Amino acid sequence: MGQVPVARWAAVPAATAAAFGAGALVTCGPAAAAAGWWSLAGLALAGLVALLTALSLADLVAHSCLTGVSAHVRTRLGVLPGRLAGVLDIGGRVVAAAAVAGAAGRYLWPAEPKIAAVGALVAVGAVGVGGVELSGPSRWVVVAVTIITVAAFVVVGLSIAPVETATAAAGTPGADDPTGILTAAGVFSVGFLVGGPAAPRARLGLITVGAIAVGYAFVDFTALRQLGGPRLALSPTPLRDLLFAADGGSVDLFLTVGLVVAALVGVRTFLSAAADGITDFAEAGELPAAAATHRHLITAIAAAAVTLMTDPATAVTVAATLLLGATAFLNSAARTLTRAQRSTWLPTGCCGLVLSVVVGANISTGSLVIAVVVMAVGAGLCTVRVRRLRQGAGG
């Protein structure tokens, strides 16, 4: 009995480490490009969306044994909404894994970042196919390395006064632009949603979201202070540039290794969640049983393809739109709960639904179009399969 709370609390630092690894490499640059210093407001908005979604998920889990996004939506809203939510969730996690791997590749092998990114995905995919899981002590080592790395970046970045930079002209990447807050919020949402909407307990969800928000705030503030919006927006390796700008080049290797380790954990978390979504679809008859058997291989290959086709900044905006679409469906499912079934007086489902739609739809027109296409194609293929199965059963 006493071990259950310990296991639950252990999920908080693990989820936070995965979020730092996934988000630290890919969120600061695109968020700064969209809003400059206003990206900090976008971070707060992303945290609010994640918090509302965490409470919605906790309330849904409290009344069922389900854990997956599509399963909750299918049960509460019907088969088609569940199908759409599942496609968005799986697609978003695959694209997010590609974005993180692509960013990590730039740190690992600047001359050939795509090769390094694909190599990282192959390694993570092999771990998934082999069924290798981190043991308890190994997980805590990764958590400790991640926290030390992030803390070291922040300390080094704040220890030296930044060089004065020219003010960016309005309309240029990195300029202080409040109209880019929604885009920045969408980008930061990828880090908050790395392992799912949050822990399936209200208190753990609150603490996890809060820890991620504080960590991101320190990293983003430090990067903006040391590099400025324009330089941060244009840098392919902003955290490395931050380190050298703060005269911390001597510890570059140590801190880069820590970041890459955390990034690989983030990639693994994204792909594992996508693989779980495929399993849920297979159990529901939406996909062949073979898809569940080869789920880790499928997600790794798909992420590698995305990595080769696009850059991390583009991939992270597409991933954000897809994931926020999935959270919109999840919050919509939570709207069916009565006041007596909710853990708070706040209608988190309604509020989370509105904010998820507003943020997700305003990240960029291109990412919205891609999300609609992915949703339509994925749901269409699943629908065709289900109809064929019904026809075969009827025949």
N, C-alpha and C positions, 0 to 999 in steps of 0.2 A: 504493500500500500504506500509506503513512504517513498518508493522509487518513482512513482508516477509523476509527482510534482517536479522532481529533479529532472526527469527526462523532458518534461515540458519546458522548464526554464532553460535547459541546455539548448533548446531550439532557437532562443533569442540571439545569443552571440553567433551561432552558426549562420542564421539567416542574415544577420548584420554583416558578417564577413563576406558572404556570397554577394550581398548587395554592393558593398564597397568594391569588391573585385570586379563586378560586372559594370558598375556605374562610374567608378572613378576614372576609368580610361576613356569612356565614350560620351559622358554627359556634359562635362565642363565646357569643352570647345563648342559644340553645337548650341548649347544654351547661351553662352556668351555671344556667339555670332548673332543670335536672334534678338537679344535684349541688353547686352552689356551688363552693367551693374544691376539693372532691373531683373536679371535672371534670378537674383536672390528672392524676389517676390514670387517668381515662377516656382522656385523650390518650395516655398511655403504653401503655394496652391497645390502642388503635386503631393505634398505631405497630407494636406486636407483630404484630397481625393482618396489617397491610400488609407487614411484613417477611417473615413466613412465606409469604404469597401471592406476594411478589416472587421468593423463592427457588424456589417451586413452578413459577412461570411460566418462570423461567430454565432449570430442568431440562427442562421440556416443550419449550421452544424449541430447546434443544440437541439434541433427538432428532427434530426435524421442522422443516419450513419454515413452519409455521402460526404465526399471531400472534393471531387472534381467540379470545375465550373460548369461543364456541359451537363453533368448529372443533376446538379441542383436546378439548373434552368429547365432541363427536360422534365423534371418532376413537377416543378411549379408552374411552368408556362406552356409546356407541350413539346412535341417532338421537333418541329421545325425550328423554333427559337433555340432549343438545346443544340440542334445541329449547327446553326449559325454561330452560336457562342463557342462551341467546340472548335470549329474551323478557325475562328479568329484567335482563340487562345493558343492552339497548336502552331498556327502560322506565325503569331507574334513571338512566341518563344524560340522558334527556329531562326527567325530573322534576327532576333536579339542576340542569340548565341553567335550568329555570323558577325554581327557588329562588334561584339566583345572580342572575338577571336581575331578579327581584322585589326582592331586597335592594338591588341597584344602583339600581333605580328610586326607592327611598326616599331615596337620596343625591342623585340627579340632579334629581328633581322631587318634593319632599315633599308638595306639595298634591295631586298626581295620580300616585302611584307606579306604578299599574298601566299607565297610558298610557305612562309612561317605560319601563317594563319591556318592554312589547310593542314599542315603538319600537326598543329595543336588540336584541330578538330579530329584528325585521324587518331591521335593519342587518346583523346577524351572518348571518342566512339569505341575504341578498342576496350577501354576500361568498362564502358557500359555493356558491350557485347559479352565481355568476360564475367560480368556480374560482380566486379570488384567494388567493394564499399569501404569507405574510410572507417577505421575503428574509432572508438571513443577517444583514446589518447591522440591519434593522428588528427582527428577533427579539431581537438583543442589546440594542437600545434599550429594548424592552418589559421585558426582564429587568432592566436597570439601573434603569428607572423603578420597577418593582415592589419591588426590593430597597431602593432609597433611600426609598420611601414607607413600607414596613414598618419600616425602621430609624428613620425620623423619628418615627413614631408611638410606638415603644418609647422612644426618647430623651426625647421630650416628656412621655410618660406617667410616666417614672421620675424626671424632673428636679424635680418638685414633690411635696411630701408630700400624700397624699390627705386629704380631709376625713373626719372620723370619721362613720361611719354606724351606725344602730341595727342590732342583731343580728336577723336574720330569724327569725321563729317557725318551729318545725319544721312541715314540711308545706306551707310556702308556697314559691312559685317563687324560686329563688336561695338557699334555705337550704342550709347545708352538710349534705349527705345522702349517705352512702356507698352507699345503695341505688340511687342514680341513676347510679352509675359506668358501668353497661352502656349506659344511654341516652346518656350523654355520649360514650362510646367509639364508639357507632354514628354519632352526629352527626359526630364528627371524622373518621370513616372516609371520608366523602364527599370531603373535601379530599385525603386520601391516594390515593384511587382516581380522581382527576379525569381522568387521561389513560390509564387502564388500571390493572391491578394494580401495575405499576411497569415500570422498564426491563427489556427482555428479556435482560439479562446480570446475573449474580449480583452482581458488584462494583458495577455502576452502580445496580442496585436497592437495594443496601445504602446507598450514598451518597445516593441520591435520597430514600429514606424518612427517613434520618437528618437531611438538610437540612430537609425539611418539618417533622419533629418539633421540631427546634430552633427554627425560625421560629414555629411555632404556640405552643410553650411560652412564648416571649418575649411574643408578642401576648396570649395568654390570661392570663398572670401579670400583665402590665401593666394589662389591662382590669379584672381582678378587684381588683387593688390600688387602682386609682384610683376605680372606681365601686362596687365591692362586688357581691356576688352578686345581691341583689334588684334593684338599679337596672340592672345589666347584663342581667338576665333580661327586664325589662319594656321596655327601650329598643328602638325600631324602628331606630335608627341608633347603635348602641353605640360605634363607633369615633369618630364625630363628637362624641358626648357626652364620650368620654374626652378628646378634644382640648380641648374647652371647659372641662372640669373641671380640666385641667392648665394653664389660661390660655394655650392655644395657638390661640385662635380666629383670630389674624392669618394663620396659614398654612393655614386650613381649605380654601380654594379649591384651593391647590396640591396638598395631600395628598388631597383628595377626587378630583381629576382623576386622580391616580396610581392610587388605588384602583379607580376606575371603569374605567380602561384595563386594569388587571390583571383585573378582573372580566369584561370583555368577552372577553379572551383565554381565561379559564376557561370561559365560555359556549361560545365557539367550539370549544374542545377537547372539551367534553362532547358537543356536537352532531356534531362530526366523528367521534368514536368511535361514536356511535349510528348515524350514516350508514354507517360501515364495517360495522357489524353488520347493517344492512339489506342491504347488498351481499352479505355472506356468506350471508344467508338466501336471497336471490334466486339466487345461484349454486348453492345446494344444492336449489333447487326449492321452498323453503318459502314464497316470496313471488313474485308476478309480476315479470317483468323490468322492467316499467315502474316498480316501486317503487325499484329501484336507480337508474334514470334520474333520478327526482325525489326522491332520498333526502334531499337538503339541504332542499328545500321541505317535505317531510313532517315531518322532525324539528323544523323551526322552527315550523310551524303547531301541531304537537302541544304543544311547549313553551309557546307563547303561550296555548293553551287552558288548560293547567294553571295558568299564571300568573294568568289571569283567574278561575279557579275557587277558588284557595286562596291562603293567605299563605305567605311564605318559610319560617317556622318549621315549619309542617305539611309543606310540600313536602320540606324537607330530611330529616325523619324518614322519610318514605315512600321517598325516594331512597336513604337509607342502608339500609333494609331490603331493597330490591330489589337494590342493588349487593352487599350482603353475601351475599344468596342466590346471586348469580352467582359470587362468589369461593368460596363453599362448593362449588359444582359444579366449579370450576377446581381447587381443592385436592383434591377427590375424584378428579379425573382424574390428578393427580400421585401419588396413592396407588398407581397401577398400576405406577409405576416401581420397578425393583429397586434394591437398595443400590448396585450398581455404576453405575447410571444417574443417581444423585443426586450433587449436588456437595458435599453435607455428610452427616455421619453422622446428623443429626437428621431424623426422618421429617416433613418440613415439610408434606407433604400431609395427614397425619393430624392434626397439631397445628393447622394452618390451618383444616381442615374443622371441627374441634370448636369453635374459638374463633369462627369466622364464624357458625356456627349459634347458639351461645350468645349472642353479642352481637346478631346480627340478630333473633333471636326475642324479645329482651327490651327492644327499644327502646320499643315501645308496642304495645298490643293493636290499636289502630286501623290503624297502619301495617302490621302483620303481616297483618291481614285484607285490606287493599287489595293487598298484595303477592301473596297467594294468589289473589285474584280476577284480577289482571293476568296472572299466570302461567297460570291456567286458561283464561282467555279467549283470550290470545295463542296459547298452544300449541294450543288447540282449533281456532282459525281456520286455523292452519298445517296441522294434521292434516286438516281438511276439504279444503283445497286440494290437498294431496298425494294424497289418495284420489281426488279428482275427476280429477286428472291421470292417475293409474293406470287409472281406469275408461275415460277417453278414449283412452288408449294401447291398452287391451285391446279396446275396441270398434272 
